[in-house]
Amino acid sequence: MFDFAKGPIKFIRGGKYPFCHSVLIDARDRAIIDASSDGDKLHQFKDQRIIDYLITSHAHEDHLVFNYLFPETRFCVHPFDAPQFENVDSLIDSYGDMVQEDREKWRAFLENDCHYRPRRANLLLQDGMMMDFGEVRMEVIHTPGHTRGHCAFYFIDQRILFTADLDLTKAGPYYGDRTSDIDETIRSLERLKTFEAETYLTAHGKGILEGDPEYIDRYLEVIFLREEKLIHLLSKGAKTLDQAAQEGIVYGNKSPIGPWDLTLSERAMILKHLSRLISINRVEQEGDLYVLRN
């Protein structure tokens, strides 16, 4: 049933989007983090004994798919992301600007495919919060950047770090939401390196990694490689945002995934890189053009 287990900490891999991997805590108190992996296995876990806590690392559609299976369970999320669970329009708004037709596509996808149900948090997670499940002590780590309320989780006695959507994949970090932030992503990843872990568990990709900070360094490097490619592009001449986004620096020429138009995410992430380069005086904006400073 489990793809990884260390004492009371279990791990279930999810499939392709819109699913993710789940972490299960099977101790005196029981919990599921990111119930979006395998509905049948999560249901089996629920049938064994009551689930005390349903924890969602952040407000994205691929981390809430099976939350609806646990309507009576105490729901936990960071306060910055809590509003997105209370109202589907709040979640759609968090993705960024889009035309009404696209909003309707997202609404249908969230409600029908991802089983979105409005839900108010019973427990608001805070940075440094210690949660005692009996045989398991877990520290909540607020790691903004991916979303404003994104959290990772450190299992102290088992020396396991669940990095959630700071997922250490070769594709690199995502920071395309309205409140996503590159510098916060960098700071969050640097902070994760300070936790001594034997195992990293992630929400996507392979999911189970040795607790080696080099994995985080490689993931961080993707951010700077993207930036270097953007600087190289601008060195050939000034570009508009649309022209820069058409280069496919982040996603190449990948096709849309369901209602998720990667060209819009590409544009949003390139804009965040341009804004960051302006803030550190590497780029300046002249009307619609972005110009590399000498």
PABA-810073 format. One record per atom (N, C-alpha, C): residue in three letters; z, x, y. Coordinates in pm, whole numbers, plus 50000, padded with zeros to 5 digits. Atoms other than C-alpha are relative to their C-alpha. Example, Ala and Ser with C-alpha at 12.3 -4.5 7.8 and 13.67 -1.06 7.14 Angstrom:
BEGIN
ALA500005008949881/ALA507805123049550/ALA500005009050120/SER499944991849881/SER507145136749894/SER500734992350109/
! end
This chain:
BEGIN
MET500005008349878/MET500005000050000/MET500005008650126/PHE499864991849881/PHE500865028050242/PHE499125012549990/ASP500814987849995/ASP498665057150351/ASP500845012350028/PHE499054989249975/PHE501675078150448/PHE501394993849997/ALA498615004649998/ALA505405074850391/ALA500925012150003/LYS498934990049998/LYS508375096350482/LYS501304992450018/GLY498795008149995/GLY511575078650392/GLY499674986050048/PRO500215013749951/PRO511745046250589/PRO498824998350094/ILE501175000849911/ILE508685054550803/ILE498744998949915/LYS501235002450076/LYS505455040250660/LYS498824999250098/PHE501204999749917/PHE501885041350785/PHE498854993249927/ILE501155007050055/ILE498915018450725/ILE498805002550089/ARG501224997949922/ARG495425028150834/ARG499284986650023/GLY500855011549970/GLY493285002051005/GLY498545003849986/GLY501434997450009/GLY489534998750993/GLY499415003250136/LYS500684997449874/LYS486975002251268/LYS500414989650104/TYR499725009049888/TYR487314985651608/TYR499634985649962/PRO498834999749911/PRO488984961751687/PRO501345001949928/PHE498754997650071/PHE491634975151448/PHE500535013950033/CYS499404986949983/CYS494035004451465/CYS501025002149889/HIS498984997050100/HIS496635021351246/HIS501354994250044/SER498675005649973/SER500155006951218/SER501095009149943/VAL498794993350048/VAL503575023451184/VAL501034989349966/LEU498995009650045/LEU506235004550987/LEU501335007249984/ILE498644994950017/ILE509975010250993/ILE500714990949901/ASP499385007750107/ASP511674999050672/ASP501435004949979/ALA498614995550001/ALA515355004750743/ALA500924987850004/ARG499085011549985/ARG518424983050805/ARG499364989350086/ASP500855008649917/ASP516394967951089/ASP498575004349975/ARG501394997150035/ARG512674965551025/ARG499104997250121/ALA500875001349884/ALA509834969351272/ALA498575003649962/ILE501414996250007/ILE506064971451304/ILE499575004350139/ILE500594995349874/ILE504394991951575/ILE498494998849988/ASP501455002249994/ASP500834981251660/ASP499504992949873/ALA500365008250116/ALA500244953151411/ALA498524996350005/SER501435002449989/SER496484956951402/SER499235007749893/SER500634991850104/SER495724975151077/SER499384991649890/ASP500465007450117/ASP495474953750764/ASP500884987549988/GLY499235012449997/GLY496534917250780/GLY500724997149869/ASP499385002850130/ASP497214914150407/ASP501205009049975/LYS498884990650022/LYS499384945350390/LYS501164997050094/LEU498935003449906/LEU501304935450702/LEU500724987349955/HIS499395012350050/HIS501874901150552/HIS500905002949881/GLN499164996150114/GLN503184917050232/GLN501305006250048/PHE498804993649945/PHE505584938150436/PHE500944989450057/LYS499215010949943/LYS506754906950617/LYS500684991949890/ASP499465008350108/ASP507284888050287/ASP501185006749929/GLN498914992850068/GLN509644915150155/GLN501354997150064/ARG498745002349926/ARG512264909350424/ARG499644997950146/ILE500275003649861/ILE512494897350783/ILE499635012350082/ILE500384989749904/ILE510804918251054/ILE500784997450128/ASP499125001949884/ASP513254923651340/ASP499285002650133/TYR500664996249875/TYR510944939751598/TYR498505001449979/LEU501454998049992/LEU507244937551677/LEU499755007950129/ILE500174990949887/ILE506424967051903/ILE498515002550019/THR501394996849971/THR503054971152073/THR499975011150104/SER499964987949917/SER502355005052225/SER499424997950138/HIS500625002449870/HIS500184991152505/HIS499084987949990/ALA500795012349994/ALA498004962152614/ALA498515002949989/HIS501434999550031/HIS494624966952448/HIS499744991249880/GLU500345010150100/GLU492844942352225/GLU500115004949856/ASP499994994850137/ASP492724965351922/ASP501385004149953/HIS498634997150040/HIS496514968251909/HIS500834987349983/LEU499265012650006/LEU497454931351897/LEU499424990049900/VAL500785009350082/VAL495114916351634/VAL500884991349910/PHE499165007650093/PHE497874905951391/PHE501384996750055/ASN498735004049940/ASN500694900051637/ASN500314985349971/TYR499805014450021/TYR500164862851576/TYR500674996949867/LEU499355002250129/LEU501474867051220/LEU501525000450010/PHE498564998049984/PHE504954873751361/PHE500514992550123/PRO499665007749880/PRO505654845251605/PRO501504999750031/GLU498565000749979/GLU509434846151556/GLU500635013850020/THR499464986549992/THR509814883951569/THR500205004150146/ARG499684995449865/ARG511374900351874/ARG498895009450047/PHE501184992949952/PHE508404913052076/PHE500385010150107/CYS499614988949912/CYS508684946652256/CYS498775006850058/VAL501094993249933/VAL506384962552512/VAL500525005550133/HIS499584994649871/HIS506634983352830/HIS499744989750110/PRO500175010249895/PRO507074962053145/PRO498695001050077/PHE501264998849927/PHE503934976153308/PHE498854993049928/ASP501065006550077/ASP501804961653026/ASP500374986049955/ALA499555013150047/ALA503854930352957/ALA499174988350054/PRO500775011549948/PRO501854907153192/PRO498704997549925/GLN501275001650070/GLN498674913352992/GLN500164992249869/PHE499755007850121/PHE500304897252688/PHE500344985550032/GLU499585013549962/GLU501404866652883/GLU498824991250038/ASN501145007849952/ASN497974856353007/ASN498725007749970/VAL501214993050042/VAL494534864752868/VAL499195004950120/ASP500734995449881/ASP493044867053219/ASP500605012650058/SER499364987749954/SER495594893353309/SER499525011949918/LEU500524989350084/LEU494414914053012/LEU498565003350038/ILE501404997749961/ILE490754909453107/ILE499935007050136/ASP499974993649868/ASP491564918753468/ASP500315014949989/SER499594986050011/SER493154951053351/SER498865009149957/TYR501134991950043/TYR489844962553204/TYR499145004650117/GLY500814996549884/GLY488244963753548/GLY499124988550043/ASP500875010449946/ASP485694944153746/ASP498884996749902/MET501145004350082/MET483144923853552/MET499534986450046/VAL500565013049960/VAL480864894053610/VAL500584989249910/GLN499395011150071/GLN481934859553495/GLN499484998749857/GLU500575001050136/GLU479564859753197/GLU500705009749905/ASP499324990150085/ASP481194891453065/ASP501464996249978/ARG498615004650017/ARG484674877153127/ARG500084989549889/GLU499995010550102/GLU483784847252911/GLU499785005949861/LYS500204993250128/LYS482524870152634/LYS501295006549953/TRP498744993750035/TRP485774889352645/TRP501054989649959/ARG499025010450032/ARG487854857652646/ARG499774994649859/ALA500325005150134/ALA486064844452336/ALA500355010449893/PHE499724989350096/PHE486384878152161/PHE501515001749981/LEU498554998250009/LEU490084881552242/LEU500664988649925/GLU499345011550061/GLU491004846452136/GLU499554997549857/ASN500525003350133/ASN488764843151830/ASN500065011849903/ASP500064988350088/ASP488354878351690/ASP501325007749997/CYS498774992249991/CYS491584894451809/CYS501254991349994/HIS498885009550016/HIS493764863151774/HIS501005000950115/TYR499104999249883/TYR495154867052126/TYR500754986950015/ARG499135011449970/ARG498104843552181/ARG500935004150113/PRO499084996349891/PRO500054843552510/PRO501415001949946/ARG498684996750054/ARG503444859152452/ARG500825007550104/ARG499094993349907/ARG506414869352662/ARG500875010049923/ALA499204989850066/ALA508274901252576/ALA501464995949992/ASN498575002150018/ASN511794897752437/ASN500805012450037/LEU499354987349968/LEU512594934352494/LEU498995008850073/LEU500874991349921/LEU511084956452764/LEU500355014549972/LEU499794986050033/LEU510664992552656/LEU500115008450127/GLN499824991049887/GLN511815019952891/GLN499945014449951/ASP500084985950035/ASP511215057352893/ASP501395005249964/GLY498734994450044/GLY513975074952700/GLY500884990349924/MET499225009850075/MET515225042952538/MET500155004549855/MET499734996850139/MET516865049752202/MET500174987049923/MET499905011850085/MET516355023351935/MET500525004349863/ASP499324996650125/ASP518645024751630/ASP499704989349897/PHE500375009550106/PHE517225008151318/PHE500875001949875/GLY499164997150115/GLY519955021251089/GLY499735014249954/GLU500374986750050/GLU518435050250894/GLU498975006850090/VAL501054994949910/VAL515955055451177/VAL500484999050145/ARG499784999949857/ARG516555065851536/ARG498665003350066/MET501304998349937/MET513515062551761/MET500145000750151/GLU500034998649854/GLU512975074452117/GLU498684994650053/VAL501185005149932/VAL510555055452339/VAL499575010250106/ILE500534990449904/ILE508315078652541/ILE498924993050082/HIS501015006249914/HIS506495063052835/HIS498945010450031/THR501104990449986/THR503105080252839/THR498824993350072/PRO501075006749926/PRO500975064353114/PRO498755008550010/GLY501284993249983/GLY497345073053176/GLY498924992349929/HIS500935008450077/HIS495545054052901/HIS500094985850054/THR499645011649918/THR497185022753036/THR501265003850076/ARG498824996749919/ARG499985021653289/ARG501294999349918/GLY498785001750079/GLY502505010553026/GLY499935005949861/HIS500154994250133/HIS501305030752726/HIS501255007749960/CYS498834993050052/CYS504135043852508/CYS499685007049869/ALA499974993150129/ALA504485069052226/ALA501424998849947/PHE498715002150065/PHE507395069651982/PHE500355012049912/TYR499544988350074/TYR509445098351838/TYR501134996149906/PHE498995002850102/PHE511355094251514/PHE500805012749978/ILE499214987849983/ILE514155119151560/ILE500325006649866/ASP499554994050126/ASP515495124251207/ASP498845003549908/GLN501174997450084/GLN512085122651039/GLN499045010050064/ARG500844990749923/ARG510495144951307/ARG498544995849994/ILE501345005949996/ILE507485122051332/ILE499754995150142/LEU500405004749866/LEU505665115551661/LEU498784991149985/PHE501145009249997/PHE503455084651688/PHE499445000250141/THR500594998049868/THR501105091951975/THR499184988050047/ALA500725012449968/ALA499435057351969/ALA498575003150044/ASP501394998149961/ASP496185057552171/ASP499725013150073/LEU500274985949972/LEU496625093252285/LEU499735005849861/ASP500204999950145/ASP494975095551946/ASP499495013149942/LEU500334986550046/LEU493975132451926/LEU498675000849925/THR501324999750063/THR490435123851812/THR499075009650075/LYS500974991049937/LYS487455146351884/LYS499324993550120/ALA500655007049888/ALA486075119452116/ALA500735002150131/GLY499234997749879/GLY488875126352362/GLY500644987550056/PRO499245011249944/PRO491075104152580/PRO499134989750070/TYR500635010949925/TYR490085070652725/TYR500874997050121/TYR499295003549878/TYR491045063153086/TYR499074991950091/GLY500975008149926/GLY488595036253193/GLY500534986950054/ASP499445012549950/ASP490955007353273/ASP500285000850149/ARG499705000649857/ARG491814995953623/ARG501175009150038/THR498824992049967/THR495205013553612/THR500075013149922/SER500014987150070/SER494175042953392/SER499965011450102/ASP499924988949907/ASP494695077153545/ASP499865013149924/ILE500234987450069/ILE493425111553446/ILE501215009250009/ASP498874990849983/ASP496315131553591/ASP501224995349921/GLU498895005150081/GLU498865108753427/GLU499745002449851/THR500354997150140/THR497005112753097/THR500335014549968/ILE499714985850021/ILE497245150553132/ILE501505002449992/ARG498544998050000/ARG500955149253217/ARG500634994349873/SER499455006250121/SER501655125752926/SER499745008749877/LEU500324991550114/LEU499875148352679/LEU500805013050003/GLU499184987949990/GLU501655179152810/GLU501444997049958/ARG498635003650038/ARG504945160752765/ARG500134998549849/LEU499935001950145/LEU504145151452404/LEU500135013449928/LYS499924986850063/LYS503815188452328/LYS501445005149992/THR498614995249998/THR507535192852402/THR500844994249886/PHE499245006050110/PHE508595171252105/PHE499705007649871/GLU500154992650125/GLU509195190951787/GLU499794990249886/ALA500355009450105/ALA507425171651515/ALA499375007349883/GLU500674994850120/GLU506425179351159/GLU498684992749978/THR501195008350022/THR503855151251163/THR499674992350127/TYR500515009049898/TYR501715134551427/TYR499324988349929/LEU500725011950041/LEU500675098851354/LEU499294994550122/THR500785005049887/THR497945083851572/THR499464986249968/ALA500485013750019/ALA496475049251623/ALA498554999249956/HIS501414999950039/HIS492875059451552/HIS499665013449936/GLY500424987650062/GLY490895086151376/GLY500675002249866/LYS499374996650127/LYS492355104351077/LYS501384994049988/GLY498725006949995/GLY495755091451179/GLY501215008049959/ILE498884992250053/ILE497905117150999/ILE499665014750019/LEU500274986049968/LEU498075152651134/LEU501285008149993/GLU498864991049992/GLU500345182451108/GLU500505000350144/GLY499425000249866/GLY502715183851404/GLY499775013050075/ASP500394987549935/ASP500855212551569/ASP499484996750140/PRO500455002949862/PRO500535211351952/PRO498575004150029/GLU501404996349978/GLU497105227451918/GLU499104987649995/TYR500785012350003/TYR495795192851830/TYR499994993350137/ILE499915005849866/ILE497025180852169/ILE499205008350099/ASP500774991349910/ASP495515211052344/ASP498504997449988/ARG501425002750020/ARG492115203952189/ARG499604986650061/TYR500245013349943/TYR492355167752294/TYR499985000750152/LEU499974997949855/LEU493305177952647/LEU498735006850049/GLU501164992249959/GLU490365201952659/GLU498784991250023/VAL501135009149983/VAL487945172752628/VAL499934995150145/ILE499975004549861/ILE489055160752973/ILE499345010450090/PHE500514989449914/PHE488255194353130/PHE498545003249969/LEU501414998250034/LEU484965197652941/LEU499144989350067/ARG500725010649930/ARG483875164153081/ARG499855003650147/GLU500024996649858/GLU484795176053426/GLU499035011650028/GLU500924988749983/GLU482895208753382/GLU498554995349994/LYS501365005350009/LYS479775189453277/LYS499624992450127/LEU500265007349877/LEU480105167253583/LEU499775009650115/ILE500194989949894/ILE480475197453812/ILE498645006649985/HIS501314993850024/HIS477435213453649/HIS498874990750047/LEU501005009749957/LEU475445181553710/LEU499884999950152/LEU500015000549854/LEU476465180654077/LEU499505013250060/SER500504987149949/SER475585217554113/SER498484999950014/LYS501455001249992/LYS471955206954066/LYS499554991350116/GLY500325008649888/GLY472175183254360/GLY500924988050005/ALA499125011549981/ALA474115153954501/ALA499534988349914/LYS500305011450086/LYS474305122954283/LYS500814987950045/THR499235012349984/THR475315086554323/THR500854998249875/LEU499175003050118/LEU477935072554088/LEU499114995549884/ASP500855004950107/ASP475245054453891/ASP499175011249937/GLN500794988850053/GLN473135085853858/GLN500875009049912/ALA499104991550079/ALA476135105753734/ALA500364993249868/ALA499615007450121/ALA477115078353487/ALA498864999449899/GLN501165000850090/GLN473575077253344/GLN499845012549914/GLU500104987750078/GLU474025112753213/GLU500704999049864/GLY499315001850128/GLY476285100052933/GLY500965011249967/ILE499074988850020/ILE478845127752981/ILE501144996249905/VAL498885004450083/VAL481565107252809/VAL499534994549866/TYR500375007350121/TYR479815084652558/TYR498585002549951/GLY501374998050042/GLY476265097252536/GLY499224987050013/ASN500805012249997/ASN473955068452449/ASN500484989849896/LYS499465009250100/LYS476275048252226/LYS499764985550040/SER500255014249979/SER475585011152186/SER501314992650028/PRO498805008149979/PRO478014983752295/PRO500724997049868/ILE499205003650117/ILE480844975452053/ILE500574986150028/GLY499595013649968/GLY481254937752049/GLY499724997450147/PRO500205002349857/PRO481764927452412/PRO500245012450086/TRP499654987849928/TRP482764962952505/TRP498725007750034/ASP501184993149950/ASP479904976852715/ASP500425014150040/LEU499564986349977/LEU480385014452696/LEU499405005950127/THR500574994949874/THR478095019852996/THR500944997250117/LEU499035003149894/LEU480715002553212/LEU501225009249992/SER498884990750017/SER483475024053064/SER499615014150045/GLU500504987049955/GLU481355054953122/GLU500065000850152/ARG500035000249854/ARG480915045153485/ARG501425000850057/ALA498615000149951/ALA484645038253531/ALA500655013649984/MET499374987150025/MET485665071453377/MET499385010950086/ILE500644990349911/ILE483105091453573/ILE500524998350143/LEU499445002349867/LEU484375074953893/LEU501395006050013/LYS498654994149995/LYS487915085753806/LYS499925015350007/HIS500184985549990/HIS486695121353753/HIS499545004050140/LEU500464996949864/LEU484855120854086/LEU501154998850100/SER498855001749910/SER487975107754261/SER500975011649985/ARG499114988650023/ARG490035135154101/ARG499425012750063/LEU500634988249942/LEU487525161754208/LEU500054999750152/ILE499845001349855/ILE487645148254563/ILE501435003850041/SER498594997549966/SER491455150154558/SER500355014849996/ILE499724985650008/ILE491345187154467/ILE498935008250075/ASN500964993649910/ASN488575194554720/ASN498865007249930/ARG501174994450067/ARG485875202654466/ARG498744992150033/VAL501125009049971/VAL483675173154567/VAL500314992350127/GLU499825008949887/GLU483135153154882/GLU498964988849991/GLN500885011550005/GLN481545119154930/GLN499304998350134/GLU500805002449880/GLU478725113855179/GLU499214987249977/GLY500615013050028/GLY477845077055181/GLY500114996849852/ASP500005002850143/ASP476845068454824/ASP499885012549915/LEU500234987650074/LEU476355104754729/LEU501295008149983/TYR498904990750028/TYR478845128354569/TYR499435014150001/VAL500544986749974/VAL478345164254678/VAL501025010349959/LEU499134989250041/LEU479775195554523/LEU500265009150120/ARG499644991249888/ARG481665216254778/ARG499785014649961/ASN500194985750026/ASN480855253254809/ASN501355007149995/
! end
